[in-house]
Amino acid sequence: MNFSMTVIPETKAEFTGGYDKMIAYLESNSAKKIEQLGFSKLDVVSVSFTVNKMGKTEHIIITKPSGYDKVDSLLIKLIKDMPQWSPAKNKEGNAVDQHFFLDIQKDNC
C-alpha cells in the first residue's frame, strides 16, 4: 500500500512578483533557447522542485522528460537559477519548505 499526504502551509511560497512574473521569467528564458537548440515542438515536460526556507529552489527533478537531454538540462538550470521566492510559512509564521510540480509545454505553463 502506498499513501500520499500533502501538507499545505499557512502561507504559500510565492515567486517574487507573483505567478504572472514567474510565467514571464520561464517564457523569456526558455522559448528562445529551446528554439536555438533546434526543437520546435515539445510535449508537456513536468518538473518537481522545492522552494526551501530561504526562498531558493532545490531538489529539481524532471518527472516527465521531454525526450531531449539538452532541453531537460536547460529546464533544470532555468528552475535552479530562478530569482528568490518568498518562502512558505506555517501558522506560527516560521519559514518552511514547499514542494511544487510544474508542467511546461511550448506556448503554455
N, C-alpha and C positions, 0 to 999 in steps of 0.2 A: 504494500500500500504506500502511496505517495501522498503527502499532504503539502499544501502550499498556503502560506499566510502572508498577507501584505499589511504592513503597518504604515498607516498614513500619519505623517507628522501634523502637529497643530498648525504650523505654518510651512507651506511647501517651499522647496528651493526654487529660486527664480533666476533666470538668465538676466543679467544686467540690461535693463531697458525693456524687458518683457518678451513675450512669445514672438511678437512680430519682428523684433530686433534679432532674435535667435534665428528665425527663418531667413531674414535678410543676410545674416552672417553666413549661414550654411549655403545659401544660393550664390552669394557673391564670391565665396571662397572654394566652391566645388564645381559648379557647372562648367566654367571656362577650362579649369584644369582637367576635368574628365574629358571634355571635347578635345583638348590638346593631346591627350593620351590616345585619341582615335576612337573613342567609344561614343556612338551617337544614340544608342538605345540601351537602357538598363531596366531590368525588372526591379521589383522592390528589394532593397537591402535593409536588413534590420540590425540595429546596433543597440547593445545594452551598455550602460555606464552608470557610475555612481558619482554624485556630487558630494564630496566629503564635507566635514565640519568646517573646513577652511574655505569652502566655495570653489574648490578645484575639481576638475573631472579626473576620474581614475577608474581602474578595472574595466577598461573599454574592450568589449568583445563583439565581433561580428557574429550575430546569431543566425543570420540568413545571408550568406555571401552572395556577391554579385556574379561570381564565376570568373572574375578577373582580379588576380592578386594585386596588381597596381592600383586598381580602383579601391579595393578593400583597404589597402595600406594608406591611401590618400584620405579615406574617410576616418580611419583611426587617428591619423595625425590631425585632421580637422577638429575632431572632438577633443583630443588631447590639448590642442592649442587654443581652445575656446577661451574668451575672456572670463574673468572671475564671475561666479554666480553669487547671489545672496544665499547662504546655506539654509536648509530646512531647520525648523526649531520645534522642540517638543513643548508640552503645555507649561513647563517650568521656564521656558524661554532659552533653554540651552541648545546650542547648535548640534544637529545630528546629521548623519549620512542619509542620503535619499537615493534610491535606485530608479533609473529611467530606462525605458525602451523607446527607441526612435526608429520609425520606418522612413526610409529615404528612397525616393524614386525621381527620375528626371521629371521636372515640372511640378513636383509635389513633395511635401514633407508630412 
